[in-house]
Amino acid sequence: MHPTHTTPDLAGVTPAEVLHCAALYLHRYGFHQGDMFALPHHDRLTPPACVQGAVKMAICGDPHAFYSPQEADLFDQALTVLAEDLGLVGEDPGEDPLAWYDTTANPAELVISWNDARGRTAAEVITALDHAADEWTTHHTTTADTAGITSGGAA
């Protein structure tokens, strides 16, 4: 990191916000498989990206950025939320030979495999990102968080 570069304060940024931003990134700049970003990307500020690249852009805003510890933690959280929502991790699926569950792989590796599956489309990835974000928000929003919110826009 350059001495004058400061990382953004990510306190309070949720995995859901990151996932929604990643979905928007893919919608705007394109989906890619096989690598984090489409090559060559050194001359583009916003290259097409895979799921991990889109999450990186949502957090760092630069395909060449190195993660701060706080950014790396948020990256891991977001990919874990996505992997769990996709059913790639979680309860042991038993005898199902087609199940994605793998006790040795980390969520990021599982998401890479899911992203790179033959026939995977941008629409599927964007939908999965938004769904995972919405599910996270549903399960992590308390009554106190919504106490001041009323329908119709008037309080």
C-alpha positions as CSV (number, residue, x, y, z in Angstrom):
1,M,0.0,0.0,0.0
2,H,1.2,3.5,-0.8
3,P,2.0,5.5,2.3
4,T,-0.5,8.2,1.4
5,H,-3.3,5.6,0.7
6,T,-5.8,5.2,3.4
7,T,-8.2,2.3,3.5
8,P,-11.9,3.2,4.0
9,D,-13.5,2.7,7.4
10,L,-15.6,-0.4,6.9
11,A,-17.0,-0.4,10.4
12,G,-20.7,-1.1,10.1
13,V,-20.5,-2.4,6.5
14,T,-22.4,-5.6,6.4
15,P,-21.9,-8.7,4.2
16,A,-25.3,-7.9,2.7
17,E,-24.2,-4.5,1.5
18,V,-21.1,-6.0,0.0
19,L,-23.1,-8.7,-1.8
20,H,-25.6,-6.2,-3.2
21,C,-22.8,-4.0,-4.4
22,A,-21.1,-7.0,-6.0
23,A,-24.3,-7.8,-7.8
24,L,-24.6,-4.3,-9.1
25,Y,-20.9,-4.4,-10.2
26,L,-21.6,-7.5,-12.3
27,H,-24.7,-6.0,-13.8
28,R,-22.9,-2.9,-14.8
29,Y,-19.4,-4.2,-15.9
30,G,-19.9,-7.9,-16.8
31,F,-19.5,-11.4,-15.6
32,H,-16.3,-13.5,-16.0
33,Q,-15.3,-17.0,-15.4
34,G,-11.9,-18.7,-14.9
35,D,-10.1,-15.8,-13.1
36,M,-11.0,-13.0,-10.8
37,F,-11.0,-10.4,-13.6
38,A,-11.1,-10.6,-17.4
39,L,-7.6,-10.1,-18.9
40,P,-6.1,-7.8,-19.7
41,H,-7.5,-5.6,-16.9
42,H,-4.5,-3.4,-16.2
43,D,-5.9,-0.8,-18.5
44,R,-9.5,-0.9,-17.2
45,L,-10.7,0.4,-13.9
46,T,-13.8,-1.8,-14.0
47,P,-13.1,-5.1,-15.8
48,P,-15.6,-7.9,-16.0
49,A,-15.3,-10.0,-12.9
50,C,-16.2,-13.3,-11.3
51,V,-18.0,-13.4,-8.0
52,Q,-14.8,-12.9,-6.0
53,G,-13.7,-10.1,-8.2
54,A,-17.0,-8.4,-7.9
55,V,-16.9,-8.7,-4.1
56,K,-13.3,-7.4,-4.1
57,M,-14.5,-4.4,-6.2
58,A,-17.4,-3.8,-3.8
59,I,-14.9,-3.7,-0.9
60,C,-11.7,-2.2,-2.4
61,G,-12.9,-0.4,-5.5
62,D,-9.7,-1.4,-7.4
63,P,-8.8,-4.7,-9.0
64,H,-5.1,-4.3,-8.0
65,A,-5.7,-3.4,-4.4
66,F,-4.2,-5.4,-1.6
67,Y,-6.6,-6.2,1.2
68,S,-6.2,-4.6,4.6
69,P,-7.0,-7.0,7.5
70,Q,-10.4,-5.4,7.8
71,E,-11.1,-5.7,4.1
72,A,-10.0,-9.3,4.1
73,D,-12.3,-10.1,7.0
74,L,-15.3,-8.5,5.2
75,F,-14.4,-10.4,2.0
76,D,-14.4,-13.7,3.9
77,Q,-17.7,-12.9,5.6
78,A,-19.4,-12.0,2.3
79,L,-18.2,-15.1,0.6
80,T,-19.3,-17.3,3.5
81,V,-22.7,-15.7,3.5
82,L,-23.0,-16.5,-0.2
83,A,-21.7,-20.0,0.1
84,E,-24.1,-20.8,3.0
85,D,-27.1,-19.3,1.0
86,L,-26.2,-21.4,-2.0
87,G,-26.1,-24.5,0.2
88,L,-22.4,-25.1,-0.6
89,V,-21.6,-25.3,3.1
90,G,-23.7,-26.2,6.1
91,E,-25.3,-29.4,7.2
92,D,-23.9,-32.7,5.8
93,P,-26.2,-33.7,2.9
94,G,-25.7,-37.4,3.7
95,E,-25.5,-39.8,0.8
96,D,-26.3,-37.2,-1.9
97,P,-23.4,-37.7,-4.4
98,L,-24.3,-34.4,-6.2
99,A,-24.2,-32.3,-3.1
100,W,-21.7,-29.4,-3.0
101,Y,-20.8,-29.9,0.6
102,D,-17.1,-30.3,1.3
103,T,-15.7,-30.3,4.8
104,T,-12.2,-29.6,3.6
105,A,-12.8,-26.6,1.3
106,N,-13.3,-23.1,2.5
107,P,-16.3,-21.1,1.4
108,A,-14.2,-19.0,-1.1
109,E,-13.0,-22.1,-2.9
110,L,-16.6,-23.5,-3.1
111,V,-17.9,-20.2,-4.5
112,I,-15.1,-20.2,-7.1
113,S,-16.2,-23.7,-8.2
114,W,-19.8,-22.6,-8.3
115,N,-19.0,-19.4,-10.3
116,D,-16.9,-21.3,-12.8
117,A,-19.4,-24.1,-13.4
118,R,-20.1,-24.7,-17.1
119,G,-23.2,-22.9,-18.2
120,R,-23.2,-20.5,-15.2
121,T,-24.8,-17.2,-16.3
122,A,-24.4,-13.6,-15.1
123,A,-28.1,-13.6,-14.3
124,E,-27.7,-16.6,-12.0
125,V,-24.8,-15.0,-10.2
126,I,-26.4,-11.6,-9.8
127,T,-29.6,-13.3,-8.5
128,A,-27.6,-15.4,-6.0
129,L,-25.7,-12.4,-4.7
130,D,-28.9,-10.4,-4.1
131,H,-30.8,-13.4,-2.6
132,A,-27.9,-14.1,-0.2
133,A,-27.8,-10.4,0.8
134,D,-31.6,-10.3,1.4
135,E,-31.5,-13.5,3.4
136,W,-28.6,-12.2,5.6
137,T,-30.5,-8.9,6.2
138,T,-33.7,-10.8,7.1
139,H,-31.9,-12.9,9.7
140,H,-29.7,-10.1,11.1
141,T,-32.3,-7.3,11.4
142,T,-33.8,-6.8,14.8
143,T,-37.0,-5.1,15.8
144,A,-34.9,-2.2,17.1
145,D,-33.4,-1.8,13.6
146,T,-36.8,-1.3,12.0
147,A,-38.6,0.5,14.9
148,G,-38.5,3.9,13.1
149,I,-39.5,2.5,9.7
150,T,-43.1,2.8,8.6
151,S,-44.7,2.0,5.3
152,G,-45.9,4.9,3.1
153,G,-42.8,7.0,3.8
154,A,-44.2,9.0,6.7
155,A,-43.2,8.6,10.3
